[in-house]
Amino acid sequence: MTIQAKRPQDRSAVRTRPALDMRLMATGTLAIGLALWGVVALAQDGDDKVTTSHGYSYFGNLDYPSDYAHFDFVNPDAPKGGKLVLGATGTFDSLNPYSRKGRPGALTTVQYDQLIESTEDSVGQYYCILCESIEYPESRDWVIFHMREDAVFWDGSPVTAEDVVYSHKLFVTQGLPSYAQAVGRMVTSAEALDTYTVKFTFDPELTKRSRIETVGSTPVFSKAWFEADTENRRLDEPRLEVAMGSGPYKLDSFDVNRRIVYKRNPDYWGKDLPYNTGRYNYDTIQIEYFADQTASFEAFKAGAYTFKVESDPKQWATAYDFPKAKQGIVKLEEIPDGSPPNPTGFVFNLAKPQFADKRVREAIALAFNFEWSNESLLHGLYTTRSSFVEGTHVEAKGKPAGAELEFLKALGDVVPEEVLTEDVWTMHVSDPSDSLPPRRTRRQAMALLQEAGWTVGQDGLARNDKGETLKVNMLIPSNIESSVEGMHDIFVQNLRQIGVDASFEKVDPSQYTLRRRERDYDILYSTRYGSFLSTGGGLTQMYGSAEAEFSLFNPAGLASPLVDAIIDASFVAESQDDTDVALMALDRALRYEFFVIPTGYIADSWVAYFDMYEHPETIPPYDLGYLSFWWVNPEKAAALKAEGHLD
């Protein structure tokens, strides 16, 4: 099979899907021309209006009314049954996804419910799950969740306000430091008003963005389960025991580093909620573990697992011509991805002294030849990227003008003059026919090194005034895609051409996880940073100074007064237009600080699966949804088994 290179998708109108985990991504604030459907009651609390609703969004917009039956994108009649089998590479030593240590097993978070959940077809809109209504004032200084009395944990015990409060306190006292500190500052109290009513009160001096959606999106555990063994049942320690949850799936079995099996709970309390209609259709979700990408792909071809989201362009372009794919037993699809591309790339550890001068970072970037890598390693399937919000309406372009310029000027001396007067940084262009960047680009890189105090000697290595070489080591895990490893190999060769004492180091996944957490690297190929089309506390975890030294979501350790000032200003923007102006300025500032070398993006999701899985005709823009709202066609599954293609 031949896969043609695709034209990049027009992303001018797309918005990023909110994260569904504890990362505090910048969500919950975007509204574009949508009706105000969500409010079902307004009261007065002094001079502060109080809203009661079946969901939440910062600007008050909810696409679905309180009596919605299901989401537009799901198949409400999707059959239940069958098995989804996925592949994973590497190892796991824990079934606790929120631990500060160890490597958690895949999909462990599917076992837990939240008070509210976001949707795959909107940005910043959340609908009740464990709660049946939400009450909050215009100031967002507090929120009350009125909980469903029929929600129960797997053991049949009720999910109560005490469980919500206990879970919140677990994350604040034992959760990831960046999350714990941010939420600990934001929430001044969490209290159970009665068995099924919980209230959070917030610090009024801090931004009101991201308050309600953050506490509402916290997974809820059984307080009784944790208190039965407080010594061994901690949130911050790895364990092979699953905390009591109330979610649609629960652990059935596991074999460390080989397999994890989850079974759909037939007695799931929330199976008939409008939010869940058409969802959670598989009886079983199974994850098979393999040592590396090669072993994983061979296992997929043999039918050891049945659904694969492909991320390696070389493999997608050249390896899917095996017999089952040719015969249509394995189906291939390219499904448009409506989210802005993640700012993936080579991330500088800014704590390393050799990267203190931005000119060094710029010189190193000039040695990366995206065009050659794309054509030779990525089969022309990637598109170059410069922006943190590539192709969207808040992407910074050219020199700042109009409202963006006025916004930046209003920030005062924290904004460098060149940000106001120069074009925004864009990725350089190289020759796709030669792995080395053009000679003029190499000369430019060496000149930048010279200006920064690194002189290339007769041995071809750049040294500072102490005689030290410019050492740069890149860290990658052994289970990384072959095309990404190839990019590192060529990048290192090019860096040596401009005098950098460069190398890359491949370590096993467990060691990689440990060193990533401890920031024991010079450059890391990372997907940790996220794009943004709304503002909120997640921006500070990814790009702010307060948690820069330890946040897992800020692998560069970026701490910029300019970026902080823009984020702070975005928090107090009073309209969507003002918010968009601030986010455009943020994109400009992040590119000015230059801490990531972009490596391009794929416009579509590539999926390969045994032809028994089906999905709605229209996939929502912000999530592929194969875990949530795809299903197994029982007749097709039976035929594949009868023909010997499946066990």
C-alpha positions as CSV (number, residue, x, y, z in Angstrom):
1,M,0.0,0.0,0.0
2,T,1.2,3.5,-0.8
3,I,0.2,6.4,1.5
4,Q,0.3,9.8,-0.2
5,A,1.6,12.8,1.7
6,K,-1.3,14.9,2.9
7,R,-1.9,18.6,2.7
8,P,-2.0,20.1,6.2
9,Q,-5.4,20.5,7.6
10,D,-6.9,24.1,7.9
11,R,-7.0,24.6,11.7
12,S,-8.1,28.2,11.7
13,A,-11.4,27.3,13.4
14,V,-10.4,24.4,15.6
15,R,-10.1,24.3,19.3
16,T,-8.2,22.0,21.6
17,R,-10.1,19.3,23.5
18,P,-9.7,19.7,27.3
19,A,-7.5,17.1,29.0
20,L,-9.2,14.3,30.8
21,D,-6.6,13.8,33.5
22,M,-5.0,15.7,36.4
23,R,-2.7,17.9,34.2
24,L,-4.7,21.1,34.8
25,M,-4.5,21.9,31.1
26,A,-5.8,25.3,30.0
27,T,-9.4,24.5,29.5
28,G,-12.9,25.6,30.5
29,T,-13.0,29.0,29.0
30,L,-13.8,29.1,25.3
31,A,-17.1,30.0,23.7
32,I,-17.6,30.7,20.0
33,G,-21.1,31.7,18.9
34,L,-23.0,29.2,21.0
35,A,-26.4,29.5,22.7
36,L,-26.8,30.0,26.4
37,W,-28.6,26.7,27.1
38,G,-27.1,25.5,30.3
39,V,-28.6,27.8,33.0
40,V,-31.7,26.4,34.6
41,A,-32.0,28.8,37.5
42,L,-30.7,32.1,38.6
43,A,-30.9,33.4,42.2
44,Q,-29.4,36.4,44.0
45,D,-26.7,36.0,46.7
46,G,-26.4,39.6,47.7
47,D,-25.2,41.3,44.6
48,D,-23.7,38.1,43.2
49,K,-25.9,36.1,40.9
50,V,-26.0,32.4,41.6
51,T,-26.2,29.9,38.7
52,T,-27.6,26.4,39.0
53,S,-27.0,24.2,36.0
54,H,-26.5,20.6,34.7
55,G,-23.0,21.5,33.6
56,Y,-20.4,24.2,33.6
57,S,-18.4,26.4,31.3
58,Y,-16.6,29.6,32.1
59,F,-18.7,31.7,29.7
60,G,-22.0,30.0,30.6
61,N,-22.4,28.3,27.3
62,L,-23.5,24.6,27.1
63,D,-24.4,23.1,23.7
64,Y,-26.7,20.5,25.3
65,P,-29.8,21.4,27.3
66,S,-30.6,20.0,30.7
67,D,-32.9,17.4,29.2
68,Y,-30.4,16.1,26.5
69,A,-30.8,12.4,25.8
70,H,-27.3,11.8,24.4
71,F,-24.5,13.6,22.6
72,D,-24.9,14.2,18.9
73,F,-21.8,12.3,17.9
74,V,-22.5,9.0,19.6
75,N,-24.5,6.0,18.4
76,P,-27.1,5.6,21.2
77,D,-28.0,2.1,19.8
78,A,-24.4,0.9,19.7
79,P,-24.3,-2.8,20.7
80,K,-22.6,-3.8,23.9
81,G,-20.1,-6.7,23.9
82,G,-16.8,-7.8,22.4
83,K,-13.2,-7.0,23.2
84,L,-10.8,-4.2,22.4
85,V,-7.2,-5.4,22.5
86,L,-4.5,-2.8,22.4
87,G,-0.7,-3.0,22.4
88,A,1.8,-1.2,24.6
89,T,5.6,-1.1,24.8
90,G,7.8,-1.0,27.8
91,T,7.0,-2.0,31.3
92,F,4.8,-1.2,34.3
93,D,5.2,-1.7,38.0
94,S,2.1,0.0,39.4
95,L,-1.6,0.1,39.0
96,N,-1.8,3.5,40.7
97,P,-1.9,6.1,37.9
98,Y,-1.4,9.0,40.3
99,S,1.8,7.9,42.0
100,R,4.9,10.1,42.0
101,K,7.0,7.0,41.5
102,G,7.1,4.0,39.2
103,R,5.5,3.3,35.8
104,P,1.7,2.9,35.9
105,G,-0.1,0.4,33.8
106,A,-2.1,1.6,30.8
107,L,-5.6,2.9,31.1
108,T,-5.8,2.6,34.9
109,T,-7.8,5.9,35.0
110,V,-10.8,4.3,33.3
111,Q,-11.9,2.9,36.6
112,Y,-12.8,6.2,38.3
113,D,-15.7,8.7,37.9
114,Q,-15.6,12.4,38.4
115,L,-18.2,15.0,39.4
116,I,-18.1,16.4,35.9
117,E,-16.6,15.4,32.5
118,S,-15.7,17.3,29.4
119,T,-17.0,16.4,25.9
120,E,-15.3,15.5,22.7
121,D,-17.2,18.0,20.5
122,S,-16.6,21.2,22.4
123,V,-14.0,23.2,24.3
124,G,-14.4,24.0,28.0
125,Q,-17.8,22.5,28.4
126,Y,-18.4,20.0,31.3
127,Y,-21.5,18.0,32.1
128,C,-22.5,16.3,35.4
129,I,-21.6,12.7,36.1
130,L,-21.5,12.1,39.9
131,C,-23.3,15.3,40.4
132,E,-26.8,16.1,39.2
133,S,-26.5,19.9,39.4
134,I,-23.9,22.6,40.0
135,E,-24.4,25.8,41.9
136,Y,-21.9,28.7,41.8
137,P,-21.9,32.6,42.0
138,E,-20.8,34.9,39.3
139,S,-17.5,35.5,41.3
140,R,-16.7,31.8,41.2
141,D,-15.6,32.2,44.8
142,W,-17.3,28.9,45.7
143,V,-19.1,26.0,44.0
144,I,-21.6,23.5,45.4
145,F,-22.1,20.1,43.7
146,H,-25.4,18.4,44.4
147,M,-24.5,14.7,44.0
148,R,-26.6,11.8,42.6
149,E,-27.8,9.6,45.4
150,D,-27.8,6.4,43.2
151,A,-24.0,6.6,42.5
152,V,-22.2,3.6,44.2
153,F,-18.7,2.2,44.3
154,W,-18.0,-1.3,43.0
155,D,-18.7,-2.8,46.4
156,G,-22.2,-1.2,46.5
157,S,-21.4,1.5,49.0
158,P,-22.7,5.0,48.1
159,V,-20.4,7.7,46.6
160,T,-20.8,10.6,49.1
161,A,-19.7,14.1,49.6
162,E,-17.1,12.8,52.2
163,D,-15.5,10.7,49.5
164,V,-15.2,13.7,47.2
165,V,-13.6,15.8,50.0
166,Y,-11.3,12.9,51.0
167,S,-10.2,12.4,47.3
168,H,-9.5,16.2,47.0
169,K,-7.3,16.2,50.1
170,L,-5.4,13.1,48.8
171,F,-4.4,14.9,45.7
172,V,-3.4,18.1,47.6
173,T,-1.4,16.2,50.2
174,Q,0.0,13.2,48.2
175,G,-0.5,14.2,44.5
176,L,2.1,15.4,42.0
177,P,3.7,18.5,43.5
178,S,2.8,20.9,40.7
179,Y,-0.9,19.9,40.9
180,A,-0.9,19.8,44.7
181,Q,0.6,23.2,45.2
182,A,-1.5,24.9,42.5
183,V,-4.8,23.4,43.8
184,G,-3.8,23.8,47.5
185,R,-3.4,27.5,46.9
186,M,-6.6,27.8,45.0
187,V,-9.0,25.9,47.3
188,T,-9.3,27.3,50.8
189,S,-11.8,24.7,52.0
190,A,-13.6,21.6,50.9
191,E,-16.5,20.5,53.0
192,A,-19.4,18.0,53.0
193,L,-22.5,20.0,53.7
194,D,-24.5,16.8,54.0
195,T,-24.3,13.3,52.6
196,Y,-24.7,14.3,49.0
197,T,-23.7,18.0,48.9
198,V,-20.1,19.1,48.7
199,K,-18.8,22.7,48.7
200,F,-15.5,24.1,47.6
201,T,-14.4,27.6,48.5
202,F,-11.7,29.3,46.6
203,D,-9.1,32.1,47.3
204,P,-10.8,35.2,45.9
205,E,-7.4,36.8,45.3
206,L,-6.4,34.2,42.8
207,T,-7.8,33.8,39.2
208,K,-11.3,32.5,39.0
209,R,-10.4,30.6,35.8
210,S,-10.1,26.9,36.1
211,R,-11.5,26.7,39.6
212,I,-14.7,24.8,39.1
213,E,-13.6,22.5,36.3
214,T,-10.4,21.6,38.3
215,V,-12.1,20.4,41.5
216,G,-15.0,18.9,39.5
217,S,-12.6,16.8,37.3
218,T,-10.8,15.2,40.3
219,P,-11.3,11.4,40.3
220,V,-13.3,10.3,43.3
221,F,-12.1,7.3,45.4
222,S,-13.7,5.5,48.3
223,K,-12.6,7.1,51.6
224,A,-13.3,3.8,53.4
225,W,-11.0,1.9,51.1
226,F,-8.0,4.1,51.7
227,E,-8.6,4.4,55.5
228,A,-8.7,0.6,55.9
229,D,-4.9,0.6,55.3
230,T,-3.5,4.1,55.4
231,E,0.1,2.8,55.6
232,N,0.0,0.9,52.3
233,R,-2.7,2.7,50.5
234,R,-1.2,6.0,49.5
235,L,-1.7,8.1,46.4
236,D,2.0,8.9,46.0
237,E,3.3,5.4,46.1
238,P,3.2,2.7,43.4
239,R,1.1,-0.4,44.2
240,L,-0.4,-3.4,42.4
241,E,-3.7,-2.9,44.3
242,V,-6.4,-0.9,42.6
243,A,-8.2,1.8,44.7
244,M,-11.9,1.3,45.0
245,G,-13.7,3.2,42.2
246,S,-17.1,3.7,40.8
247,G,-16.3,3.8,37.1
248,P,-17.6,1.8,34.1
249,Y,-14.6,-0.6,34.0
250,K,-12.7,-2.4,36.7
251,L,-9.5,-4.4,36.8
252,D,-10.1,-8.1,36.0
253,S,-6.5,-9.5,35.9
254,F,-2.9,-8.5,35.2
255,D,0.5,-10.1,34.6
256,V,3.2,-7.5,35.3
257,N,4.9,-6.3,32.1
258,R,2.8,-8.7,30.0
259,R,-1.0,-7.9,30.2
260,I,-3.7,-5.9,31.9
261,V,-7.4,-6.8,31.5
262,Y,-10.4,-4.6,32.4
263,K,-14.0,-5.8,32.4
264,R,-17.0,-3.6,31.9
265,N,-19.0,-3.5,35.1
266,P,-22.5,-4.7,34.1
267,D,-23.9,-3.1,37.3
268,Y,-22.3,0.2,36.6
269,W,-24.5,2.8,38.4
270,G,-24.1,5.4,35.6
271,K,-24.7,3.3,32.5
272,D,-28.0,5.0,31.8
273,L,-26.9,8.6,32.2
274,P,-27.4,10.7,29.1
275,Y,-23.6,11.5,29.2
276,N,-22.9,7.7,29.0
277,T,-25.4,6.8,26.4
278,G,-23.6,5.1,23.5
279,R,-20.4,4.9,25.5
280,Y,-18.4,2.1,27.2
281,N,-19.5,-0.5,24.7
282,Y,-16.8,-3.2,25.0
283,D,-17.2,-6.0,27.5
284,T,-13.4,-6.2,27.8
285,I,-10.5,-3.9,27.3
286,Q,-7.1,-5.7,27.2
287,I,-3.6,-4.3,26.9
288,E,-0.8,-6.6,25.7
289,Y,2.8,-5.4,26.5
290,F,5.8,-5.8,24.3
291,A,9.5,-5.0,24.6
292,D,9.7,-2.6,21.7
293,Q,8.0,-1.2,18.7
294,T,9.2,-4.0,16.4
295,A,7.9,-6.8,18.6
296,S,4.6,-4.9,19.0
297,F,4.0,-4.4,15.3
298,E,4.8,-8.1,14.5
299,A,2.3,-9.1,17.2
300,F,-0.4,-6.8,15.7
301,K,0.1,-8.4,12.3
302,A,-0.3,-11.9,13.9
303,G,-3.5,-10.8,15.7
304,A,-2.2,-10.7,19.2
305,Y,-3.9,-7.4,19.6
306,T,-6.6,-5.9,17.4
307,F,-6.5,-2.1,17.4
308,K,-3.5,0.2,16.8
309,V,-3.1,3.9,16.6
310,E,0.0,4.4,14.5
311,S,2.4,7.2,15.3
312,D,5.4,6.1,13.2
313,P,5.1,7.6,9.7
314,K,7.7,5.2,8.2
315,Q,5.6,2.3,9.4
316,W,2.4,3.8,8.2
317,A,3.8,4.5,4.8
318,T,5.6,1.2,4.2
319,A,4.7,-1.6,6.6
320,Y,0.9,-2.0,6.2
321,D,1.1,-4.2,3.1
322,F,1.0,-7.4,5.0
323,P,-1.5,-10.1,3.9
324,K,-4.3,-9.3,6.4
325,A,-4.2,-5.6,5.4
326,K,-4.3,-6.5,1.7
327,Q,-7.2,-8.8,2.2
328,G,-9.2,-6.2,4.2
329,I,-9.1,-8.3,7.4
330,V,-7.2,-5.3,8.9
331,K,-8.8,-2.0,8.0
332,L,-6.8,1.3,7.7
333,E,-8.3,4.7,8.3
334,E,-7.0,8.3,8.3
335,I,-9.3,10.3,10.5
336,P,-9.0,14.1,10.7
337,D,-7.8,15.4,14.0
338,G,-9.5,18.7,14.8
339,S,-7.2,19.7,17.7
340,P,-4.3,22.0,17.3
341,P,-1.1,20.0,17.1
342,N,0.8,19.4,20.3
343,P,4.0,21.4,20.6
344,T,6.1,18.3,20.4
345,G,9.9,18.6,19.9
346,F,13.4,18.6,21.3
347,V,13.1,20.4,24.7
348,F,16.1,22.1,26.3
349,N,16.7,21.6,30.0
350,L,17.0,25.3,30.8
351,A,18.7,24.4,34.2
352,K,21.8,23.3,32.3
353,P,24.4,26.1,32.2
354,Q,25.3,25.5,28.5
355,F,21.8,26.5,27.5
356,A,21.6,29.7,29.6
357,D,22.4,31.9,26.5
358,K,19.5,31.7,24.1
359,R,21.9,32.1,21.2
360,V,23.3,28.6,22.0
361,R,19.8,27.2,21.8
362,E,19.1,29.0,18.5
363,A,22.4,27.7,17.1
364,I,21.6,24.1,18.1
365,A,18.1,24.4,16.5
366,L,19.7,25.5,13.2
367,A,21.4,22.1,13.0
368,F,18.1,20.3,12.8
369,N,17.0,19.7,9.2
370,F,13.2,19.2,9.4
371,E,12.8,19.0,5.6
372,W,15.3,16.2,5.2
373,S,14.0,14.3,8.2
374,N,10.4,14.6,6.9
375,E,11.2,13.4,3.4
376,S,13.8,10.7,4.4
377,L,12.5,9.4,7.8
378,L,8.9,10.5,7.9
379,H,7.9,9.9,4.3
380,G,6.8,13.5,3.8
381,L,3.8,12.9,6.1
382,Y,4.6,15.6,8.6
383,T,4.0,19.3,8.3
384,T,6.4,21.9,9.7
385,R,5.4,23.7,12.9
386,S,6.5,27.0,14.4
387,S,3.6,28.0,16.7
388,F,2.3,26.5,20.0
389,V,-1.2,26.9,18.5
390,E,-0.3,26.2,14.9
391,G,-3.0,27.0,12.3
392,T,-5.5,28.5,14.8
393,H,-7.0,32.0,15.1
394,V,-4.6,32.8,18.0
395,E,-1.4,31.9,16.2
396,A,1.0,34.8,16.3
397,K,2.1,36.1,12.9
398,G,4.6,38.7,11.7
399,K,5.0,41.7,14.0
400,P,2.4,42.4,16.7
401,A,-0.2,44.9,15.6
402,G,-3.6,46.3,16.7
403,A,-5.0,44.9,19.9
404,E,-2.1,42.5,20.4
405,L,0.4,45.3,20.2
406,E,-1.6,47.4,22.7
407,F,-1.9,44.4,25.0
408,L,1.9,43.9,25.0
409,K,2.6,47.6,25.5
410,A,0.3,47.7,28.5
411,L,2.5,45.0,30.2
412,G,5.3,47.5,30.5
413,D,9.0,46.9,30.8
414,V,8.6,43.1,31.2
415,V,8.2,43.0,27.4
416,P,11.6,43.2,25.5
417,E,11.7,45.7,22.7
418,E,12.4,43.1,20.1
419,V,9.1,41.3,20.9
420,L,7.3,44.5,19.9
421,T,9.3,45.3,16.8
422,E,10.5,42.0,15.2
423,D,8.6,39.3,13.4
424,V,7.7,36.3,15.5
425,W,10.1,33.4,15.4
426,T,9.5,30.8,12.7
427,M,11.2,27.5,11.9
428,H,14.1,27.8,9.5
429,V,13.9,26.0,6.1
430,S,16.5,23.5,5.0
431,D,17.3,21.4,1.9
432,P,15.3,18.1,1.9
433,S,17.9,16.5,-0.4
434,D,20.8,16.8,2.1
435,S,20.7,15.8,5.7
436,L,23.0,18.7,6.5
437,P,21.5,22.1,6.8
438,P,22.7,24.5,4.0
439,R,26.2,25.9,4.4
440,R,24.8,29.4,5.2
441,T,22.7,28.0,8.0
442,R,25.7,26.2,9.5
443,R,27.7,29.4,9.3
444,Q,24.9,31.3,11.0
445,A,24.8,28.6,13.8
446,M,28.6,28.8,14.3
447,A,28.4,32.6,14.4
448,L,25.8,32.4,17.1
449,L,28.0,30.0,19.1
450,Q,30.9,32.4,18.7
451,E,28.8,35.3,20.0
452,A,27.8,33.3,23.0
453,G,31.4,32.5,23.9
454,W,31.9,29.1,22.2
455,T,34.8,29.0,19.8
456,V,35.3,26.2,17.4
457,G,38.9,25.0,17.4
458,Q,41.0,23.0,15.0
459,D,39.6,19.8,16.4
460,G,36.2,20.9,15.2
461,L,34.7,21.2,18.8
462,A,33.4,24.4,20.3
463,R,34.9,25.4,23.7
464,N,34.3,28.2,26.2
465,D,37.0,30.3,27.9
466,K,37.5,27.4,30.4
467,G,38.3,25.0,27.6
468,E,35.1,23.0,28.2
469,T,33.4,21.5,25.2
470,L,29.7,22.3,24.5
471,K,28.3,18.9,25.6
472,V,24.8,18.1,24.6
473,N,23.3,14.7,25.5
474,M,19.8,13.7,24.3
475,L,17.8,11.1,26.2
476,I,15.4,8.6,24.5
477,P,13.6,5.5,25.7
478,S,14.5,2.1,24.1
479,N,10.8,1.7,23.0
480,I,10.7,4.9,21.0
481,E,9.6,4.8,17.3
482,S,12.4,4.0,14.9
483,S,11.8,7.2,12.9
484,V,12.2,9.4,16.0
485,E,15.4,7.6,16.9
486,G,16.6,8.2,13.4
487,M,15.9,11.9,13.8
488,H,18.1,11.9,16.9
489,D,20.9,10.2,15.1
490,I,21.0,12.7,12.2
491,F,20.5,15.6,14.5
492,V,23.6,14.5,16.6
493,Q,25.7,14.2,13.4
494,N,24.6,17.7,12.3
495,L,25.4,19.2,15.7
496,R,28.9,17.8,15.5
497,Q,29.4,19.6,12.2
498,I,28.9,22.9,13.9
499,G,31.2,22.0,16.8
500,V,28.8,20.7,19.4
501,D,30.0,17.7,21.5
502,A,26.7,15.9,20.9
503,S,25.4,12.4,21.7
504,F,22.2,10.6,22.3
505,E,21.5,8.0,24.9
506,K,19.0,5.2,24.8
507,V,17.8,3.8,28.1
508,D,15.1,1.3,29.1
509,P,11.6,2.8,29.8
510,S,11.9,2.6,33.6
511,Q,15.2,4.4,33.7
512,Y,13.9,6.9,31.2
513,T,10.8,7.7,33.4
514,L,13.0,8.2,36.4
515,R,15.5,10.5,34.7
516,R,12.7,12.4,33.1
517,R,11.1,13.0,36.5
518,E,14.5,14.0,38.0
519,R,15.4,16.3,35.0
520,D,18.5,14.3,34.4
521,Y,18.9,15.2,30.7
522,D,20.2,18.0,28.5
523,I,17.6,17.6,25.7
524,L,14.5,15.5,25.8
525,Y,12.1,14.7,22.9
526,S,8.9,15.5,24.6
527,T,5.1,15.6,24.1
528,R,4.5,17.1,27.5
529,Y,3.6,20.6,26.5
530,G,0.1,21.3,25.3
531,S,-1.5,23.7,22.9
532,F,-4.0,26.2,24.2
533,L,-7.1,27.9,23.0
534,S,-8.4,28.9,26.4
535,T,-6.8,30.1,29.6
536,G,-6.6,28.7,33.1
537,G,-4.4,27.1,35.7
538,G,-3.0,24.5,33.3
539,L,-1.0,27.3,31.6
540,T,0.9,27.9,34.8
541,Q,1.8,24.3,35.2
542,M,3.1,24.1,31.6
543,Y,4.6,27.5,31.1
544,G,4.6,29.4,34.5
545,S,7.5,30.1,36.9
546,A,5.8,29.0,40.2
547,E,6.3,25.3,39.6
548,A,9.0,25.5,36.9
549,E,11.6,23.6,39.0
550,F,9.5,20.5,39.5
551,S,6.5,20.4,37.2
552,L,6.4,17.3,35.1
553,F,4.5,19.3,32.5
554,N,7.2,21.9,32.1
555,P,10.2,19.7,31.1
556,A,12.3,22.7,30.1
557,G,11.8,24.3,33.5
558,L,10.8,27.5,31.7
559,A,10.5,30.5,34.1
560,S,9.9,33.7,32.2
561,P,8.6,37.0,33.7
562,L,7.3,37.8,30.3
563,V,5.3,34.6,30.0
564,D,4.1,34.9,33.6
565,A,2.8,38.5,33.0
566,I,0.9,37.4,29.9
567,I,-0.7,34.4,31.6
568,D,-1.7,36.5,34.5
569,A,-3.3,39.1,32.2
570,S,-5.2,36.3,30.4
571,F,-6.8,35.3,33.7
572,V,-8.5,38.7,34.0
573,A,-9.6,39.1,30.4
574,E,-13.3,40.0,30.4
575,S,-14.3,38.8,27.0
576,Q,-13.4,36.1,24.5
577,D,-11.8,38.6,22.2
578,D,-9.6,39.9,25.0
579,T,-8.7,36.3,25.9
580,D,-7.8,35.5,22.3
581,V,-5.5,38.6,22.2
582,A,-3.7,37.4,25.3
583,L,-3.3,33.9,24.0
584,M,-1.8,35.3,20.7
585,A,0.7,37.3,22.7
586,L,1.5,34.1,24.8
587,D,2.3,32.2,21.6
588,R,4.6,35.0,20.5
589,A,6.3,35.1,23.9
590,L,6.8,31.3,24.1
591,R,8.4,31.3,20.7
592,Y,10.6,34.3,21.8
593,E,11.9,32.4,24.8
594,F,12.9,29.5,22.5
595,F,13.0,26.4,24.6
596,V,11.5,23.8,22.2
597,I,12.8,22.9,18.7
598,P,9.6,21.9,16.8
599,T,9.5,18.6,14.9
600,G,6.3,19.0,12.9
601,Y,3.0,17.3,13.2
602,I,0.5,14.9,11.6
603,A,-2.8,16.3,10.5
604,D,-4.8,13.1,10.9
605,S,-5.1,10.2,13.3
606,W,-3.8,6.9,11.7
607,V,-5.6,3.8,12.9
608,A,-5.4,0.2,11.9
609,Y,-7.8,-2.4,13.3
610,F,-9.3,-5.8,12.6
611,D,-12.5,-5.2,10.7
612,M,-15.0,-5.7,13.4
613,Y,-14.8,-2.3,15.1
614,E,-17.2,0.5,14.0
615,H,-17.6,4.1,14.9
616,P,-20.2,6.9,14.3
617,E,-20.1,8.4,10.8
618,T,-18.9,11.7,12.2
619,I,-16.0,11.6,14.7
620,P,-16.0,14.7,17.0
621,P,-13.1,17.0,16.4
622,Y,-11.3,16.7,19.8
623,D,-11.0,13.0,20.4
624,L,-10.8,9.9,18.3
625,G,-12.9,8.2,20.9
626,Y,-12.0,4.5,20.2
627,L,-12.0,3.8,24.0
628,S,-15.3,5.5,24.6
629,F,-17.8,5.4,21.7
630,W,-16.6,2.9,19.2
631,W,-18.1,-0.6,19.3
632,V,-17.7,-4.2,18.1
633,N,-19.9,-5.5,15.3
634,P,-20.8,-9.0,16.7
635,E,-21.4,-10.5,13.2
636,K,-18.0,-9.3,11.9
637,A,-16.3,-10.5,15.1
638,A,-17.9,-13.9,14.8
639,A,-16.8,-14.2,11.2
640,L,-13.2,-13.3,12.0
641,K,-13.1,-16.0,14.7
642,A,-14.7,-18.6,12.4
643,E,-12.0,-17.9,9.8
644,G,-9.2,-18.3,12.4
645,H,-8.1,-14.6,12.4
646,L,-8.9,-14.2,16.1
647,D,-8.8,-16.3,19.1
